[in-house]
């Protein structure tokens, strides 16, 4: 049986894997080829220091090359590394040792080293390069822990941990990697980077459960199923939620609650299903509520797109009505979403009466291609 074409296809898939799964590196988007070449040639030297250039390392390196968008492929840089000189090394150190990108290089180098078996010589070379970049011992503890987390993220759940970040470390350095994995939950304080398990929840005396995110400045959650409320106990500069499912949450806590305010909230391609926010307010009819998404500052920029809200109930035990039951924000943009059976109840089990103030969002909220089915008014 003639299978030459099938064999050719198999080889093609194997040889183009790196290009199809690039590991992005935003830093180099506007950098000259000279700077890109210094960076990639030094990584290639790590591969060549081994007894042989194994497939795992060369494929991983190819993905790094593809993510930097150069005019050359990984084979070119491996060939270039054969001629690497001490002058090249000094130029590399001069270019990168005083810039935050050195931490991304350290992460790339450590992952390249540990993705498969490595030699003593490779370890020595990586350690020497990182030391030359003036990355100290305490910073290396952080980089090493980060390397382990990235290596194991796709295979098993990790315990939550927080490590002191280098002052110049940028979240983009890790997000380029995390975006490759099926799910993640990470947040930053002023000093530490935390990885969270959905199981890290608190139960109060009434049996209501929530996850409290402490002192967070930037929060990124992707592809998680969440069955408890999220509470942020400090001002959040940026909250990104992507492709998550919030379901079966029945609580006196709002589903997403920035109780001390937020600058920016983005929720994309997520579902909210069968959730009830129970509260008690004995004054002020049609007061804005924000039972699903709440920020203490009303001008928080809130973007919600591609989401579906089904069977979302906010329930006041007292006989007073509420408006803006989904989100309390004067600066919201909602697009391509579906709202089905979303209501506020008063007196326990009575849907609020028909009124122009019986709304899901604030007046003036951008309404782009949304569907409202058997629910309160959009705004």
N, C-alpha and C positions, 0 to 999 in steps of 0.2 A: 504494500500500500504506500502511495506517494504522500509524504507528509512534509515536504520541504517548506511549503508555505506556512504550515502550522508552526513548524520549528522557527521559522523566521519571525512569526508573530510573537512567539514566546520570548525570543531574544530581544525583539523590539520593546516589549513590555518591561522586561528586565532592565534594559539599557536606558529607558526613559523614565524610570521610577522617580528619580531625583527631581526631574523637571515637573512631574505631575504633582509632587508633594513638597513644594519648596518650604523652607523655614525662613519666614520673612525677617528682614533686619532693616527697620525703617531708617536707621541712622545713615545708611549709605545711599538713600534715595537721591540726594543732590551732591554726592561726593565725587571727586575726580577719580579716574581709573587708577592713578598712582596710589591713592589711599586705599582703594579696594584691593589692589594687588598686594600691598604690604600685609594687609590683614589675612588674606586668603593664602598667600605663600607661607606665612608662618604656621597656619593651621595644617597646611599640606605637609610641612616638615615634620609634624608630629606623627603623621601616618607613616612617612618614610623611615622614621627612626625605629620602627618595629621590624621584626624579622621578615615580615612580608605584609603587603598592603591587603588586608582581608576585606571581604565583600561588605561586611557591616560598616566598617569605618569609611570605605570609599563611597558607599551609598549615602551615608549620613553627611559626609563632606560635600557630596554632590548636591544635596538638599540645601546646605548652607550657601553654596555657590549660586544656586538657582534663586535663592531668596534675596541675594544682593544685586541681582540683575546686572551682570557684566556681559561683555561681548565674547567671553570665553567659557569653556566648560571646565569641569573638575580635572580632566586629564591634562589640560594645559597648565593648571597651577601645580599639579603634582610633578609635572616635568620641570616647571620653573623651580620648584623647591629643590630639585637635584643640584642646582647651581647656586643655592642660597649662600650668601656671604656674611661675614661679620658686619660689613657695611650695611647690608640689608637689615640685620638685626638692630643695629644702632638707629637706623632710620625709623624702624618700627617702634622702638622704645620712645624716641623723640616725638613721634606723631601721636602715640596713644597713652603714654604714661600719665599725662596730666588731664585726661578727659574721661568723663563718665563711661564712655564706650569700652574702657578697659575691663569693666565688670562683665559686660556682655561677652567680650573675648574670653575671659576666664571661664564663664559658663559654657561657651562653645567648646573650648579646649578640654574642659573636664568631662563633658558629655562625649566628645569625640574619643577621649582616652578610655572611658569606662563602658562604652557601648558594646565592647567585645574584649577579649583577652588583650592584655597589654604587657609590655616588657618593662624591666627595670629602667632601661635607657629612656623609654618614652615617658615614664613617670618623672625621671630626673629632668628631662627637657621641659615638660610642662611646668614643673615646679620652678625651674630656673626662669622661664619666661614670665610667669605670674609674679615672681619676686621682683623681677626687673621692672615690672609695671607699677611697683610700689603699692602692692596690695598686701596689707599686713595680716598678722595671724588672726586677729579677731574678725576681720572681714572675710578671711578664708573659711572660718567656721560657718559663716552665713552662706558663702558660695558652695561649700561642700554639702551642706544640708539641702540647699536648693537643687543641687545636682541629683542627689538621692531622690528627692521628691519628684522631679521631672522624670527620672528614669522609671519610677515605680507607679506613677500616677495612673497610667492606663491599665495596670494589672491588679491593683488592690487598693482598698481604702487606707488612707494614712491617718494617724492620730493628728489632731490639731497641734500646731506648734507655732511659736513666735520667736524669731531671731532678730537681734539687732541688725538693722540694715546699714550698710555703708551710707554715709550722708549723701553721696552723689549717685547712688543707685536709682535707676528710673524704672517705673512699673512696666514700660514698654519692653524692657529687656526680657521679662518673664512672660508677658502676655503673648509675644510672638510664638512662644513654645506652647503655652496653655491652650491657645486657639486650635492646636492640632489634636487635642484630646477630647473624648466624648463629653466629659463634664468636668466642672471645677467650681470652686467657691473660694475666693481669695479676697482679703482686704488688708489695707495698709493703715497704720496709725502714723504718728509723726516719726516714730523710730523703728517700728517693727513691721514685718510682713507675716501675715497669718494665713494658714490654710485650714479650712473648716470642714468637718463632717456634718451632714444633715442630722446625725444622731446627737449632736452636742446641744441638747435642749434642756430647758428648765421647766419644772412643773410647780405652779403656785398652790396655795392652800385650798383653792377651789377646784383643782384638777385641770385648770387651763394651762396649756403648754405654749412656750415661746422660745425662740433663740434670740439671745441678746448679743448684739455686736457692739463691743465696747471701744470707745475712742477711735472709731473708724473715720478715715478721711476719704478713702477711695475703696469702693466695693464692686466686685465683679462676680456675677453668678451665671453659670451657663449649664443648660441641660440637667437641671436638678428637679426632683420631685419633692415638694415641700408640703408638709401637712401640719405645720404649726406657724404661728405668727412670727414675723421678724420685727425686732425692736432695736432701734439705733439710739444709743444713749448719749451721743455727741453730734455736733454739727457735721453733716456729710457733704463733702464737696462734690462728689460724683458717685452715683449709684447706677450700675448697668446690670440689667437682668435680661437674659437672652434664652429663649426657647425652654422655659421652665413651666412646670405644672404645679399650681397651688390648688389643693383639693381637700374637701372634707374638714375644713377648719371652722370650728364652732367655738367662739371665744369672746371674752370681754376685751380682748386686744385686737386692734386693727390688723389687717393682714400684713401690710407693709407700713411701718410707723416710724417716720423720722421725727421723733418727739421733740428734738431740739433744732429741727430745721435742716434744710438741704439746699444746695445751689442748683443741682441738676439731677434729674431722675429720668432714666431711659428704660422702657420695658418693651421688648420686641418679641414677636412670635411666641407668645406665652398664653397659657390657659388658666383661667380662674373658674373653678367648678365646685358647686355645692358648698358655699362658704356662708357663714352667718356671723355677723358682728353684733353682739349683744351689748347694749348700753342703757344708761338711765339718765335722762335729762328732763328736768321738771320746769323748764321755762323756755321762752323764745321759739315760737313757731318758725319754721323754714330757715333755721340756722344751718349754715354750711357744715357738712359732717366729715366727708373724706373717710368713709368706712373701709375702703380697700387700700387706697394709696393716700397717705397723709404726710404733709410736711408742715411744721409749725409756722414757717414763713410762707405767706400766701403767694409770693412772687417766685417761688421755686420753678425753674424751667422744667416742665414735665413733658416728655415725648412718649406716646404710647402708639405702637403700630403693629398690625398683624396679629392682634390678640383676640381671644374669645372669652367673654364673661357669661357664664351660664348658671342660673339659680343662685344669684348673689343676693342675700338678704341682709339688710341692716335693721335691727329691731330695738326700738325704744320701749322700755317697759312702762313709760309714762305717756300721757296723751298729748304729746307734742310732735309736730311734723319736722322733717328735715329735708334740706336740699343738698345738691352736690354729693350724692351718696357714694359715688365711686371714688372721686378725687376732688380734694379741696386745693385748687390752684388757680390763680388768676393769669397764669402764663403757661397754659397747656395746649398741646397740639396732638390731636387724636386722628389716626388714619387707618383705614382698612381693618376695622375692628367690628365684632359682632357682640351685641348685648341682648341676651335673651332671659326673660323672667328676672329682672333686676329691680327690686323694690325696697322702699323703706316701710316698715310697719310701726304703728304707734299703738300704745295700750296693749302691747304684746302681739296681737294677731290681726290688726286692722291695717290694710294698705292705706297710705296717706291719700287724702281726697284729690281729685283732679284739680290741678292748679298750675299756673305758669312757672311757679317756683318748685314744683315737684320734678327735680332734675337729677341727672347723673353727674353732670359737670357744671362748672361755673358759666355764667353768661359770657359770651365772647370767646369761648374755647373753640379753637380751629377744628372744624368738623369736615373731614375729607374721606368720602367714600365709606362711611360707617353704616351699619344696619342696626336698628333698634327694634326688637321684637318683644311685644308684650312686656314692656318695661316703662319706667319713668321717662320723661322727656330727656332728650340728649342734653340740652342746656337752655 
